Amino acid sequence: MRCELAICSVLALLACDGGAKSADAPAAAGVVTNDGGAVPPEAKFAFERATGELAKIEAALAKGEVPRGTACAATNGYVKSLRALPSPSTEITGLVDNVDRVCEHEVPKATARAAIAKAKAARAANPDKNPLSECYSADFTRSLETLTKVADGDAEALQKEFDGVCPHESDAVHPDC
């Protein structure tokens, strides 16, 4: 009962503006954007979350890190509801385009390059060892599939680079299988 009372009190406080007119009156219809468009109230949560997640992903990429595997999945979950809007503002379509660019191109490239670097390091440490477990990279395979699906021009070069480190091993069955 106490919990229900506390929740009701918080909701009442959030709903009540004390009767004062706010300087944010245009925002009542939606979050006003830089281009004069608006994010409708029902999309505000998804827009803010996708924007925040995208910023984290881009920050990791800028530092040369590979974003966590679920980062784009979470971001795309928010973007899915933004794609469903009947007439999204240019700010929403810009965010969706940026998420597509980063999650369908930049993150898979970073992941593939990290897998290649790992295989190169393993090959340098064990030049005669075949097969190398680093040559059986699910991260590389998934990244290459994503890049191929979106027709990214770097997919073929990344595959050749990986094959240069792991010749013909991509066709072999891993010894642990």
Salt bridges, closest charged atoms under 4 A:
GLU48 OE2 - LYS44 NZ 3.90
GLU53 OE2 - LYS56 NZ 3.45
GLU53 OE1 - ARG68 NH2 3.04
GLU58 OE2 - ARG101 NH2 3.24
ASP100 OD1 - ARG83 NH2 2.45
ASP139 OD1 - ARG142 NH2 2.61
ASP152 OD2 - HIS105 ND1 2.49
ASP152 OD2 - LYS109 NZ 3.31
ASP154 OD2 - LYS109 NZ 2.84
GLU156 OE2 - LYS160 NZ 3.32
GLU161 OE2 - LYS120 NZ 2.80
GLU169 OE2 - ARG123 NH2 2.69
ASP176 OD2 - HIS174 ND1 3.74
